[in-house]
Amino acid sequence: MLILILILLVLIIFAIVYVQQGRRHVPVLFPGRRVGSRMSMPVRSNLPLMVNMAGMIPLIFAQAILTFPAIVASYFVQAETAWVASFANTIYTTFSGQGAIYSLFYFIMVVAFTFFYTDVLSAQQNYGENLKRQGAQIPGVVRGGATQKYLTKVERRITFPGAFFLGF
């Protein structure tokens, strides 16, 4: 049994590291530079977008928000009014970290916060405008707003498996 647990532990750690280090490289072309009378070739590079850009933040947010109702309900479990004590006990047992309802809420909130936090980080980076200012372009995508929309679409697409992995 100990060997099975150790193998499972190693596999879980490997999966976490593999997903956490996962990236999608979006090709970017930087314009050539003029050096004297010669023009240099455009520089090919890439923009690495992480599969799990949000990191562990969604887990922390979901845990904090789901624990709050249980904390408030714990003050009313010993209430003298029967319906208040019963309602508080139901809330406390539902949100105290055990049971299928808590797990379902936790999973949904982790996935939702992963998408929310990734969108906030992506909008804050403003890749489209920064690439436009540098004269860079993603091949096949117009500079500026269209680039930002394209990168947001790609980021959401690669966040999908990362969010579900984080939820599980």
C-alpha positions as protocol buffer text, in pm:
chain_id: "A"
residue {
  index: 1
  type: MET
  ca { x: 0 y: 0 z: 0 }
}
residue {
  index: 2
  type: LEU
  ca { x: 288 y: 238 z: 81 }
}
residue {
  index: 3
  type: ILE
  ca { x: 445 y: 181 z: -261 }
}
residue {
  index: 4
  type: LEU
  ca { x: 112 y: 252 z: -431 }
}
residue {
  index: 5
  type: ILE
  ca { x: 73 y: 577 z: -236 }
}
residue {
  index: 6
  type: LEU
  ca { x: 429 y: 685 z: -322 }
}
residue {
  index: 7
  type: ILE
  ca { x: 375 y: 609 z: -693 }
}
residue {
  index: 8
  type: LEU
  ca { x: 47 y: 803 z: -689 }
}
residue {
  index: 9
  type: LEU
  ca { x: 217 y: 1094 z: -512 }
}
residue {
  index: 10
  type: VAL
  ca { x: 496 y: 1107 z: -770 }
}
residue {
  index: 11
  type: LEU
  ca { x: 246 y: 1095 z: -1058 }
}
residue {
  index: 12
  type: ILE
  ca { x: 36 y: 1376 z: -909 }
}
residue {
  index: 13
  type: ILE
  ca { x: 344 y: 1594 z: -854 }
}
residue {
  index: 14
  type: PHE
  ca { x: 458 y: 1525 z: -1211 }
}
residue {
  index: 15
  type: ALA
  ca { x: 112 y: 1619 z: -1349 }
}
residue {
  index: 16
  type: ILE
  ca { x: 101 y: 1941 z: -1147 }
}
residue {
  index: 17
  type: VAL
  ca { x: 448 y: 2049 z: -1261 }
}
residue {
  index: 18
  type: TYR
  ca { x: 372 y: 1951 z: -1622 }
}
residue {
  index: 19
  type: VAL
  ca { x: 53 y: 2159 z: -1637 }
}
residue {
  index: 20
  type: GLN
  ca { x: 203 y: 2450 z: -1440 }
}
residue {
  index: 21
  type: GLN
  ca { x: 496 y: 2472 z: -1682 }
}
residue {
  index: 22
  type: GLY
  ca { x: 276 y: 2431 z: -1992 }
}
residue {
  index: 23
  type: ARG
  ca { x: 293 y: 2713 z: -2245 }
}
residue {
  index: 24
  type: ARG
  ca { x: 156 y: 2799 z: -2588 }
}
residue {
  index: 25
  type: HIS
  ca { x: 407 y: 2988 z: -2800 }
}
residue {
  index: 26
  type: VAL
  ca { x: 238 y: 3244 z: -3026 }
}
residue {
  index: 27
  type: PRO
  ca { x: 470 y: 3349 z: -3313 }
}
residue {
  index: 28
  type: VAL
  ca { x: 555 y: 3721 z: -3331 }
}
residue {
  index: 29
  type: LEU
  ca { x: 742 y: 3909 z: -3605 }
}
residue {
  index: 30
  type: PHE
  ca { x: 945 y: 4214 z: -3506 }
}
residue {
  index: 31
  type: PRO
  ca { x: 1033 y: 4453 z: -3789 }
}
residue {
  index: 32
  type: GLY
  ca { x: 1381 y: 4469 z: -3935 }
}
residue {
  index: 33
  type: ARG
  ca { x: 1616 y: 4746 z: -3824 }
}
residue {
  index: 34
  type: ARG
  ca { x: 1794 y: 4995 z: -4046 }
}
residue {
  index: 35
  type: VAL
  ca { x: 2168 y: 4978 z: -3987 }
}
residue {
  index: 36
  type: GLY
  ca { x: 2341 y: 5236 z: -4204 }
}
residue {
  index: 37
  type: SER
  ca { x: 2227 y: 5180 z: -4562 }
}
residue {
  index: 38
  type: ARG
  ca { x: 2127 y: 4819 z: -4499 }
}
residue {
  index: 39
  type: MET
  ca { x: 1799 y: 4682 z: -4373 }
}
residue {
  index: 40
  type: SER
  ca { x: 1820 y: 4378 z: -4145 }
}
residue {
  index: 41
  type: MET
  ca { x: 1578 y: 4087 z: -4168 }
}
residue {
  index: 42
  type: PRO
  ca { x: 1266 y: 4077 z: -3951 }
}
residue {
  index: 43
  type: VAL
  ca { x: 1318 y: 3897 z: -3621 }
}
residue {
  index: 44
  type: ARG
  ca { x: 1100 y: 3598 z: -3544 }
}
residue {
  index: 45
  type: SER
  ca { x: 1014 y: 3546 z: -3181 }
}
residue {
  index: 46
  type: ASN
  ca { x: 729 y: 3409 z: -2979 }
}
residue {
  index: 47
  type: LEU
  ca { x: 500 y: 3513 z: -2697 }
}
residue {
  index: 48
  type: PRO
  ca { x: 473 y: 3234 z: -2438 }
}
residue {
  index: 49
  type: LEU
  ca { x: 120 y: 3214 z: -2295 }
}
residue {
  index: 50
  type: MET
  ca { x: 86 y: 2996 z: -1986 }
}
residue {
  index: 51
  type: VAL
  ca { x: -177 y: 2723 z: -1961 }
}
residue {
  index: 52
  type: ASN
  ca { x: -237 y: 2817 z: -1598 }
}
residue {
  index: 53
  type: MET
  ca { x: -161 y: 3188 z: -1580 }
}
residue {
  index: 54
  type: ALA
  ca { x: -368 y: 3231 z: -1262 }
}
residue {
  index: 55
  type: GLY
  ca { x: -152 y: 2998 z: -1054 }
}
residue {
  index: 56
  type: MET
  ca { x: -297 y: 2911 z: -712 }
}
residue {
  index: 57
  type: ILE
  ca { x: -497 y: 3233 z: -667 }
}
residue {
  index: 58
  type: PRO
  ca { x: -833 y: 3078 z: -776 }
}
residue {
  index: 59
  type: LEU
  ca { x: -796 y: 2806 z: -512 }
}
residue {
  index: 60
  type: ILE
  ca { x: -738 y: 3065 z: -242 }
}
residue {
  index: 61
  type: PHE
  ca { x: -1031 y: 3284 z: -351 }
}
residue {
  index: 62
  type: ALA
  ca { x: -1272 y: 2990 z: -377 }
}
residue {
  index: 63
  type: GLN
  ca { x: -1169 y: 2854 z: -37 }
}
residue {
  index: 64
  type: ALA
  ca { x: -1203 y: 3192 z: 131 }
}
residue {
  index: 65
  type: ILE
  ca { x: -1546 y: 3263 z: -17 }
}
residue {
  index: 66
  type: LEU
  ca { x: -1684 y: 2915 z: 51 }
}
residue {
  index: 67
  type: THR
  ca { x: -1558 y: 2913 z: 409 }
}
residue {
  index: 68
  type: PHE
  ca { x: -1728 y: 3244 z: 493 }
}
residue {
  index: 69
  type: PRO
  ca { x: -2089 y: 3108 z: 518 }
}
residue {
  index: 70
  type: ALA
  ca { x: -1971 y: 2826 z: 748 }
}
residue {
  index: 71
  type: ILE
  ca { x: -1794 y: 3074 z: 974 }
}
residue {
  index: 72
  type: VAL
  ca { x: -2102 y: 3297 z: 1000 }
}
residue {
  index: 73
  type: ALA
  ca { x: -2334 y: 2996 z: 1050 }
}
residue {
  index: 74
  type: SER
  ca { x: -2114 y: 2860 z: 1330 }
}
residue {
  index: 75
  type: TYR
  ca { x: -2217 y: 3157 z: 1547 }
}
residue {
  index: 76
  type: PHE
  ca { x: -2586 y: 3063 z: 1514 }
}
residue {
  index: 77
  type: VAL
  ca { x: -2567 y: 2682 z: 1556 }
}
residue {
  index: 78
  type: GLN
  ca { x: -2640 y: 2711 z: 1929 }
}
residue {
  index: 79
  type: ALA
  ca { x: -2926 y: 2962 z: 1881 }
}
residue {
  index: 80
  type: GLU
  ca { x: -3233 y: 2922 z: 2102 }
}
residue {
  index: 81
  type: THR
  ca { x: -3474 y: 2961 z: 1810 }
}
residue {
  index: 82
  type: ALA
  ca { x: -3515 y: 2617 z: 1651 }
}
residue {
  index: 83
  type: TRP
  ca { x: -3543 y: 2723 z: 1289 }
}
residue {
  index: 84
  type: VAL
  ca { x: -3238 y: 2953 z: 1315 }
}
residue {
  index: 85
  type: ALA
  ca { x: -3030 y: 2676 z: 1471 }
}
residue {
  index: 86
  type: SER
  ca { x: -3150 y: 2427 z: 1211 }
}
residue {
  index: 87
  type: PHE
  ca { x: -3079 y: 2663 z: 920 }
}
residue {
  index: 88
  type: ALA
  ca { x: -2736 y: 2751 z: 1063 }
}
residue {
  index: 89
  type: ASN
  ca { x: -2655 y: 2384 z: 1112 }
}
residue {
  index: 90
  type: THR
  ca { x: -2753 y: 2308 z: 750 }
}
residue {
  index: 91
  type: ILE
  ca { x: -2536 y: 2593 z: 620 }
}
residue {
  index: 92
  type: TYR
  ca { x: -2249 y: 2491 z: 846 }
}
residue {
  index: 93
  type: THR
  ca { x: -2253 y: 2126 z: 735 }
}
residue {
  index: 94
  type: THR
  ca { x: -2291 y: 2222 z: 369 }
}
residue {
  index: 95
  type: PHE
  ca { x: -2001 y: 2470 z: 363 }
}
residue {
  index: 96
  type: SER
  ca { x: -1764 y: 2320 z: 622 }
}
residue {
  index: 97
  type: GLY
  ca { x: -1554 y: 2144 z: 359 }
}
residue {
  index: 98
  type: GLN
  ca { x: -1722 y: 1807 z: 341 }
}
residue {
  index: 99
  type: GLY
  ca { x: -1979 y: 1658 z: 110 }
}
residue {
  index: 100
  type: ALA
  ca { x: -2064 y: 1663 z: -257 }
}
residue {
  index: 101
  type: ILE
  ca { x: -2232 y: 2005 z: -259 }
}
residue {
  index: 102
  type: TYR
  ca { x: -1923 y: 2174 z: -119 }
}
residue {
  index: 103
  type: SER
  ca { x: -1700 y: 1993 z: -369 }
}
residue {
  index: 104
  type: LEU
  ca { x: -1925 y: 2094 z: -659 }
}
residue {
  index: 105
  type: PHE
  ca { x: -1934 y: 2459 z: -549 }
}
residue {
  index: 106
  type: TYR
  ca { x: -1558 y: 2455 z: -496 }
}
residue {
  index: 107
  type: PHE
  ca { x: -1493 y: 2310 z: -843 }
}
residue {
  index: 108
  type: ILE
  ca { x: -1723 y: 2562 z: -1013 }
}
residue {
  index: 109
  type: MET
  ca { x: -1572 y: 2856 z: -826 }
}
residue {
  index: 110
  type: VAL
  ca { x: -1214 y: 2748 z: -898 }
}
residue {
  index: 111
  type: VAL
  ca { x: -1288 y: 2719 z: -1270 }
}
residue {
  index: 112
  type: ALA
  ca { x: -1474 y: 3054 z: -1273 }
}
residue {
  index: 113
  type: PHE
  ca { x: -1201 y: 3234 z: -1078 }
}
residue {
  index: 114
  type: THR
  ca { x: -933 y: 3086 z: -1305 }
}
residue {
  index: 115
  type: PHE
  ca { x: -1101 y: 3237 z: -1611 }
}
residue {
  index: 116
  type: PHE
  ca { x: -1172 y: 3565 z: -1431 }
}
residue {
  index: 117
  type: TYR
  ca { x: -818 y: 3607 z: -1297 }
}
residue {
  index: 118
  type: THR
  ca { x: -662 y: 3509 z: -1632 }
}
residue {
  index: 119
  type: ASP
  ca { x: -880 y: 3765 z: -1813 }
}
residue {
  index: 120
  type: VAL
  ca { x: -780 y: 4034 z: -1563 }
}
residue {
  index: 121
  type: LEU
  ca { x: -409 y: 3953 z: -1601 }
}
residue {
  index: 122
  type: SER
  ca { x: -435 y: 3934 z: -1979 }
}
residue {
  index: 123
  type: ALA
  ca { x: -616 y: 4269 z: -2002 }
}
residue {
  index: 124
  type: GLN
  ca { x: -364 y: 4426 z: -1765 }
}
residue {
  index: 125
  type: GLN
  ca { x: -70 y: 4311 z: -1982 }
}
residue {
  index: 126
  type: ASN
  ca { x: -231 y: 4472 z: -2290 }
}
residue {
  index: 127
  type: TYR
  ca { x: -25 y: 4264 z: -2530 }
}
residue {
  index: 128
  type: GLY
  ca { x: -195 y: 4400 z: -2842 }
}
residue {
  index: 129
  type: GLU
  ca { x: -105 y: 4763 z: -2774 }
}
residue {
  index: 130
  type: ASN
  ca { x: 247 y: 4679 z: -2654 }
}
residue {
  index: 131
  type: LEU
  ca { x: 323 y: 4476 z: -2967 }
}
residue {
  index: 132
  type: LYS
  ca { x: 180 y: 4755 z: -3185 }
}
residue {
  index: 133
  type: ARG
  ca { x: 402 y: 5013 z: -3013 }
}
residue {
  index: 134
  type: GLN
  ca { x: 708 y: 4797 z: -3083 }
}
residue {
  index: 135
  type: GLY
  ca { x: 603 y: 4750 z: -3445 }
}
residue {
  index: 136
  type: ALA
  ca { x: 562 y: 4377 z: -3391 }
}
residue {
  index: 137
  type: GLN
  ca { x: 287 y: 4169 z: -3543 }
}
residue {
  index: 138
  type: ILE
  ca { x: 143 y: 3822 z: -3511 }
}
residue {
  index: 139
  type: PRO
  ca { x: 145 y: 3671 z: -3862 }
}
residue {
  index: 140
  type: GLY
  ca { x: -205 y: 3682 z: -4011 }
}
residue {
  index: 141
  type: VAL
  ca { x: -348 y: 3914 z: -3743 }
}
residue {
  index: 142
  type: VAL
  ca { x: -395 y: 4291 z: -3776 }
}
residue {
  index: 143
  type: ARG
  ca { x: -206 y: 4504 z: -3523 }
}
residue {
  index: 144
  type: GLY
  ca { x: -374 y: 4663 z: -3220 }
}
residue {
  index: 145
  type: GLY
  ca { x: -723 y: 4564 z: -3106 }
}
residue {
  index: 146
  type: ALA
  ca { x: -746 y: 4260 z: -3332 }
}
residue {
  index: 147
  type: THR
  ca { x: -422 y: 4128 z: -3184 }
}
residue {
  index: 148
  type: GLN
  ca { x: -559 y: 4171 z: -2832 }
}
residue {
  index: 149
  type: LYS
  ca { x: -880 y: 3988 z: -2929 }
}
residue {
  index: 150
  type: TYR
  ca { x: -680 y: 3707 z: -3088 }
}
residue {
  index: 151
  type: LEU
  ca { x: -455 y: 3669 z: -2784 }
}
residue {
  index: 152
  type: THR
  ca { x: -756 y: 3675 z: -2550 }
}
residue {
  index: 153
  type: LYS
  ca { x: -920 y: 3400 z: -2757 }
}
residue {
  index: 154
  type: VAL
  ca { x: -602 y: 3190 z: -2750 }
}
residue {
  index: 155
  type: GLU
  ca { x: -558 y: 3251 z: -2377 }
}
residue {
  index: 156
  type: ARG
  ca { x: -915 y: 3144 z: -2300 }
}
residue {
  index: 157
  type: ARG
  ca { x: -874 y: 2835 z: -2515 }
}
residue {
  index: 158
  type: ILE
  ca { x: -559 y: 2722 z: -2335 }
}
residue {
  index: 159
  type: THR
  ca { x: -698 y: 2824 z: -1994 }
}
residue {
  index: 160
  type: PHE
  ca { x: -989 y: 2581 z: -2036 }
}
residue {
  index: 161
  type: PRO
  ca { x: -789 y: 2260 z: -1965 }
}
residue {
  index: 162
  type: GLY
  ca { x: -578 y: 2442 z: -1704 }
}
residue {
  index: 163
  type: ALA
  ca { x: -887 y: 2558 z: -1517 }
}
residue {
  index: 164
  type: PHE
  ca { x: -1041 y: 2212 z: -1512 }
}
residue {
  index: 165
  type: PHE
  ca { x: -712 y: 2059 z: -1400 }
}
residue {
  index: 166
  type: LEU
  ca { x: -691 y: 2313 z: -1119 }
}
residue {
  index: 167
  type: GLY
  ca { x: -1052 y: 2240 z: -1023 }
}
residue {
  index: 168
  type: PHE
  ca { x: -989 y: 1868 z: -1005 }
}
